Amino acid sequence: MANTYVSTTNACKMCTPMGAALVFKGIENAVPFLHGSQGCATYMRRYIISHYREPVDIASSALGEKSAVYGGGPNLKKGILNVMRKYDVDLVGVATTCLTETIGDDVGRYLFEFREEFADLPLPELVHVATPSYSGTHMEGWHAAVRSLADQVVKEKGASHGGVNLLPGFLSPADYRFLRGLGERSGVRFTMLPDLSRTMDGVIWDDYHSLPDGGTPVADIRAMGGAAGTIEFGMSGGVAESASGVLERKFGVPARKTMIPIGLRATDAFMDTLSEFAGCDMSEKDAFDRGRLLDAMVDGHKYIFGKRAVVYGEEDFVIAMCSFLGEIGIQPVLAATGTKSERFGDAVLEVLGDVCVDMPVIRSGADFKDIEEEAAELAPDLLVGHSKGYKLARASRIPLIRVGFPIHDRFGGQRILHVGYEGALSLYDMLVNAVLEKSQDECPVGYGYL
């Protein structure tokens, strides 16, 4: 009898509400709130802290056996009141978990009742999103939370302000800082949703702060309906209607989707789209960085051309990374993501069609057991992805280029720059040096000069 079920042994993904919690961490004076058991919030806090090295508060309705039988509405309302008392919040982002979705809690109704019962209090924005882990990955939780913010907080078109909404997806704080700087250099008013540039990579405090500085102001989110356009990074789809689609449908804000700008071609495309909406020219700094990237690609081509790489992680990140590797002469031989996506394979083939003769093996809905089995047959020279690939890299004795999330076995993962010409140059140096270091270590006599 044929096998009809294969268990996950080492998932290439994280749980769905974790993505939503990280989105809410990118909103100014906001608190993520998980409607479920206490263990969900505790696990996620620990997992996030070990990557970002920042304090992370995630509230919980802390449901027990009684709530699982009779419903979690009273716990949810009491928990929101506790958050309001402890923090000076502008927004509470409520994400459901497996437990509350399974028992059928109607969170939208609970929040409606909360607003009615406590109408005499100065209430924060209350946003809810359904994120049971059995419905997908952390990235689907991320996309759903961004969509909920656009749908529930932006209530009217408002005055046209000529700015650009930027939905960058799940990137590092260094990437968000780069994008903020790009807007300032180009004279463009960005409303970046979310913005983790300071909330998840901040400064040391002399005194206790209940919430970190930074994040996208709620007032700016409310004004997104008056933007000149929305640029959303990602090609794989995410939710059925993304946040940019919501803004276009409800308020007529033109939407453009572009690949995460990792590498030359993707950054060029992003710059062109930005110019289309904002009418701006590329800044002197960015033009110079583009030239430096091209110069480096010429200098390092002989070291990395023809190398073979396994790439894994979030689907949109993998698509963009494959595009970058292909254009610098590295052959992706396996592209894998934990997300079950119909669009993923087509998108990988699309970005590699002009730069690679041989197309990679493509795996969506993969776990690391699948990746290990495929990699054993493909003889890669490099692994490109987060730190969960270390076991495979160690067993295969090949370099692991740590990018994306999570990076738990190295320091500074939140400060890795991936996007823009500057980010591509940094990644290029990492790749070339990893190849050189392996060659140097394996040389029987060693060498100190190239």
C-alpha positions in Angstrom: 0.0 0.0 0.0 1.4 3.4 -1.0 2.2 5.9 1.7 -0.4 8.6 1.9 1.1 10.6 4.8 4.5 12.0 5.4 5.2 13.7 8.7 7.2 16.9 9.1 10.5 16.2 10.8 12.2 19.6 10.7 10.0 22.3 9.3 11.3 25.0 7.0 8.8 27.5 8.4 7.6 29.0 11.7 4.1 29.2 13.1 1.5 31.6 11.6 0.8 33.9 14.5 4.5 34.6 14.8 4.4 36.5 11.5 1.4 38.5 12.7 3.1 39.4 16.0 6.2 40.7 14.2 4.0 42.9 11.9 2.4 44.5 15.0 5.8 45.0 16.5 6.5 47.3 13.5 3.7 49.7 14.5 4.4 52.7 16.8 3.1 52.2 20.3 1.5 48.8 19.5 1.3 45.6 21.4 0.9 42.2 19.7 -1.8 40.1 21.5 -2.2 36.4 21.0 -5.6 35.0 21.7 -4.8 31.6 23.0 -2.8 29.7 25.6 0.1 31.4 27.4 2.6 28.9 25.9 2.2 30.4 22.4 3.3 33.9 23.5 6.2 32.5 25.6 7.5 30.4 22.8 7.3 33.2 20.2 9.0 35.7 22.5 11.9 33.5 23.1 12.3 32.6 19.4 12.2 36.2 18.3 14.5 37.5 21.1 17.2 35.1 20.2 17.4 36.5 16.6 16.8 40.3 17.3 18.5 40.5 20.8 15.8 42.9 21.9 13.1 42.8 24.6 9.8 41.6 23.1 6.4 41.9 24.9 3.6 39.8 23.5 0.4 39.8 25.4 -1.8 36.8 25.8 -5.4 35.9 26.8 -3.9 32.9 28.6 -6.8 30.5 27.9 -7.2 27.4 30.1 -9.5 24.4 30.1 -12.6 26.4 31.1 -12.1 28.9 28.3 -11.6 26.1 25.8 -15.1 24.8 26.6 -17.0 28.1 27.2 -15.1 30.4 24.9 -12.3 32.9 25.4 -14.2 36.2 25.1 -13.9 37.2 28.8 -10.2 36.5 28.9 -9.7 38.5 25.7 -11.5 41.5 27.0 -9.7 41.4 30.4 -6.4 41.0 28.6 -6.9 44.1 26.4 -7.9 46.1 29.5 -4.7 45.0 31.2 -2.6 46.0 28.1 -4.3 49.4 28.2 -3.5 49.9 31.8 0.2 48.8 31.5 1.1 50.4 28.2 0.3 53.7 26.6 -0.9 52.0 23.4 -2.1 53.3 20.1 -3.0 49.9 18.7 -3.5 46.3 20.0 -3.1 43.7 17.3 -5.0 40.5 18.2 -3.9 37.4 16.4 -5.7 34.1 16.9 -4.0 30.7 17.5 -4.8 27.1 16.8 -6.9 26.8 20.0 -9.2 29.8 19.5 -9.8 29.0 15.8 -10.5 25.4 16.6 -13.1 26.3 19.3 -14.6 28.9 16.9 -14.1 32.1 18.9 -15.6 35.1 17.0 -12.9 37.6 17.7 -14.5 40.3 15.6 -17.7 40.1 17.6 -15.7 40.1 20.9 -13.9 43.3 19.9 -17.2 44.9 18.8 -18.6 44.1 22.2 -15.5 45.5 23.9 -15.9 48.8 22.1 -19.5 49.0 23.2 -18.8 48.0 26.8 -15.9 50.4 27.3 -16.9 53.3 25.0 -16.3 55.7 27.9 -12.5 54.9 27.8 -10.0 56.3 25.3 -9.7 53.1 23.3 -6.7 52.2 21.0 -7.2 50.8 17.5 -8.1 47.2 17.8 -7.1 45.0 14.9 -7.7 41.3 14.6 -6.4 38.7 12.2 -7.1 34.9 12.0 -3.7 33.0 12.2 -4.1 29.4 13.2 -0.8 27.6 12.6 -2.4 24.7 10.8 -3.5 27.2 8.1 0.0 28.1 6.9 3.4 29.5 7.8 4.7 32.7 9.5 4.7 34.4 6.2 1.0 33.8 5.7 0.5 35.3 9.1 2.6 38.3 8.2 0.6 39.0 5.0 -2.7 38.5 6.7 -1.8 40.9 9.5 -0.6 43.6 7.0 -3.8 43.2 5.1 -5.9 43.5 8.3 -4.2 46.8 9.1 -4.9 48.2 5.7 -8.5 46.9 5.9 -9.4 47.8 9.5 -7.3 51.0 10.2 -7.6 52.8 6.9 -11.3 53.8 7.0 -11.4 56.6 4.4 -9.4 57.8 1.4 -8.6 61.1 3.1 -6.6 64.0 1.6 -4.2 63.2 -1.3 -0.6 63.7 0.0 1.5 62.5 -2.9 3.4 60.0 -0.8 4.1 56.3 -1.5 2.9 53.4 0.5 5.7 50.8 0.8 4.9 47.2 1.9 8.3 45.7 2.1 7.5 42.3 3.6 9.6 40.4 6.2 13.0 41.9 6.0 15.8 42.8 8.5 15.8 46.1 10.5 18.8 47.0 8.5 16.7 46.7 5.3 14.0 48.9 6.7 16.6 51.5 7.7 18.0 51.4 4.2 14.5 51.9 2.7 13.8 54.8 5.0 17.1 56.4 4.0 16.2 55.8 0.3 13.0 57.7 0.7 14.7 60.6 2.5 17.5 60.8 -0.2 14.9 60.7 -3.0 12.6 63.2 -1.4 9.7 60.7 -1.2 7.3 60.4 1.7 7.2 56.7 2.5 4.6 55.1 4.6 6.3 51.8 5.3 4.1 49.1 6.8 5.4 47.7 9.0 8.7 49.4 10.1 10.9 47.3 12.4 14.0 49.5 11.8 14.0 50.8 15.4 11.5 48.6 17.3 13.6 45.5 16.7 17.1 47.0 16.6 17.2 49.9 19.1 19.5 51.6 21.4 20.4 50.8 25.0 18.1 52.6 27.6 19.1 54.5 30.6 15.6 54.1 32.0 12.9 51.5 31.5 10.6 52.0 28.5 7.4 50.0 28.4 7.5 50.1 24.6 10.4 50.7 22.2 10.6 53.8 20.0 9.9 53.6 16.3 7.4 51.8 14.1 4.8 53.1 11.7 2.6 55.7 13.3 -1.1 54.8 13.4 -2.0 58.2 11.9 0.2 57.5 8.9 -1.5 54.2 8.4 -4.9 55.9 8.4 -3.6 58.3 5.7 -2.5 55.5 3.3 -5.7 55.9 1.3 -4.4 59.3 0.1 -1.1 58.0 -1.3 -0.1 58.3 -5.0 0.5 54.6 -5.1 1.5 51.4 -3.2 4.6 49.4 -3.9 4.5 45.8 -2.4 7.5 43.6 -2.4 6.8 39.9 -3.3 5.8 37.9 -6.3 4.4 34.7 -4.8 0.9 35.9 -3.8 0.6 35.5 -0.1 -3.1 36.0 0.8 -5.9 36.0 -1.8 -6.1 39.8 -1.6 -3.0 41.5 -0.3 -2.9 44.9 1.5 -2.1 46.7 -1.7 -5.1 45.1 -3.3 -7.3 46.3 -0.4 -6.1 49.9 -0.8 -6.6 49.8 -4.5 -10.1 48.3 -4.3 -11.4 50.6 -1.5 -9.6 53.8 -2.2 -8.3 53.6 -5.8 -4.6 53.7 -4.8 -2.6 52.3 -7.7 -0.7 49.1 -6.7 2.5 47.7 -8.1 4.1 44.4 -7.0 7.8 44.0 -7.5 10.4 41.5 -6.4 12.2 42.1 -3.1 15.1 44.4 -4.4 18.0 42.0 -3.8 20.5 42.3 -6.6 21.0 44.5 -9.6 17.9 43.7 -11.7 15.4 43.6 -8.8 16.8 46.9 -7.4 16.7 48.5 -10.9 13.0 47.5 -11.2 12.2 48.9 -7.8 13.9 52.2 -8.6 11.9 52.4 -11.8 8.6 51.8 -10.0 9.5 54.4 -7.4 10.2 56.9 -10.1 6.9 56.1 -11.7 4.9 56.9 -8.6 7.0 59.7 -7.1 8.7 61.3 -10.2 12.1 61.1 -8.5 15.5 60.5 -10.0 18.0 58.0 -8.5 20.1 59.8 -5.8 23.8 60.3 -6.3 24.6 57.8 -3.5 22.5 55.1 -5.0 23.9 55.6 -8.5 27.4 55.4 -7.0 26.5 52.2 -5.1 25.2 50.7 -8.3 28.5 51.4 -10.0 30.4 49.8 -7.0 28.2 46.7 -7.3 29.0 46.3 -11.0 32.7 46.8 -10.3 32.7 44.1 -7.6 30.8 41.7 -9.9 33.5 42.1 -12.5 36.3 41.6 -9.9 34.8 38.6 -8.2 33.3 36.8 -11.1 36.2 34.3 -11.5 35.8 33.1 -8.0 32.1 32.2 -7.9 31.1 31.6 -11.5 29.6 28.1 -11.9 29.2 27.4 -8.2 26.1 25.6 -7.2 23.8 26.7 -4.4 20.8 25.4 -2.4 18.5 28.3 -1.4 15.7 28.0 1.2 13.6 30.1 3.4 10.5 32.4 2.9 9.1 32.1 -0.6 9.5 35.7 -1.7 13.0 35.9 -0.2 14.0 32.7 -2.0 12.7 34.0 -5.3 14.7 37.3 -4.9 17.8 35.4 -3.7 17.7 33.0 -6.7 17.5 36.0 -9.0 20.5 37.6 -7.4 22.6 34.4 -7.5 21.7 33.7 -11.1 22.8 37.2 -12.2 26.2 36.8 -10.5 26.9 33.4 -12.1 26.0 31.1 -9.2 23.6 28.3 -10.3 20.7 27.6 -7.9 20.2 23.9 -7.9 17.5 23.7 -5.4 15.0 26.4 -4.4 12.9 25.4 -1.3 10.3 27.0 0.9 8.1 25.7 3.7 5.1 27.5 2.3 2.7 25.5 0.1 2.5 27.9 -2.9 1.3 27.4 -6.4 3.0 30.5 -7.6 6.5 29.9 -6.1 7.8 27.6 -8.8 6.7 29.7 -11.7 8.2 32.8 -10.1 11.6 31.1 -9.6 11.7 30.0 -13.2 10.6 33.5 -14.3 13.5 35.3 -12.5 16.1 32.7 -13.7 15.0 32.3 -17.3 17.3 35.0 -18.7 20.4 34.2 -16.6 20.5 30.4 -16.1 20.5 27.6 -18.7 19.7 24.9 -16.1 16.7 25.4 -13.9 16.8 24.4 -10.2 14.7 21.7 -8.5 11.8 23.5 -6.9 10.2 22.4 -3.6 7.3 24.2 -1.9 5.8 22.9 1.3 9.3 21.4 2.1 10.9 20.5 5.4 14.6 20.0 6.0 14.3 16.3 5.5 13.2 17.0 1.9 16.0 19.5 1.5 18.7 17.2 2.8 17.6 14.3 0.5 17.5 16.6 -2.6 20.9 18.2 -1.7 22.6 14.9 -1.4 21.9 14.3 -5.1 22.8 17.8 -6.3 26.3 18.3 -5.0 25.9 22.0 -4.0 28.9 24.2 -3.2 26.9 26.6 -1.0 23.8 26.8 1.2 22.0 30.1 1.3 19.4 30.6 4.0 18.8 30.9 7.7 20.6 29.1 10.6 18.2 26.1 10.6 20.3 24.8 7.7 23.4 24.5 9.8 23.0 20.8 10.4 23.0 20.1 6.7 25.9 22.5 6.0 27.9 20.7 8.7 27.1 17.2 7.5 27.9 18.2 3.9 31.0 20.2 4.8 29.9 23.2 2.7 29.6 26.9 3.7 26.3 28.3 5.0 25.6 31.9 4.0 23.3 33.0 6.8 20.6 35.4 5.5 16.9 36.0 6.4 15.2 34.8 9.6 16.0 33.1 12.0 19.7 33.4 12.7 20.1 31.9 16.1 23.7 30.7 16.0 25.4 33.9 15.0 25.4 37.5 16.3 23.9 40.5 14.4 21.3 38.8 12.2 19.1 41.9 12.6 21.8 44.0 11.0 22.3 42.0 7.8 21.5 44.3 4.9 20.0 42.4 1.9 18.2 45.0 -0.2 19.4 47.7 -2.6 22.7 48.0 -4.4 24.4 48.4 -1.1 22.8 45.2 0.3 23.7 43.3 -2.9 27.3 44.3 -2.6 27.4 43.2 1.0 25.9 39.8 0.1 28.3 39.5 -2.8 31.3 39.9 -0.5 29.9 37.3 1.8 29.4 34.8 -1.0 32.9 35.3 -2.6 34.6 35.2 0.8 32.8 32.0 1.8 34.1 30.3 -1.4 37.6 31.6 -0.9 37.6 30.5 2.8 36.6 27.0 1.9 39.2 26.8 -0.8 41.9 28.2 1.5 41.0 25.8 4.4 41.0 22.7 2.1 44.4 23.6 0.5 47.0 21.2 1.9 49.6 24.0 2.3 47.4 27.1 2.7 48.0 30.4 1.1 47.9 34.0 2.2 47.6 35.8 -1.1 45.1 35.5 -4.0 
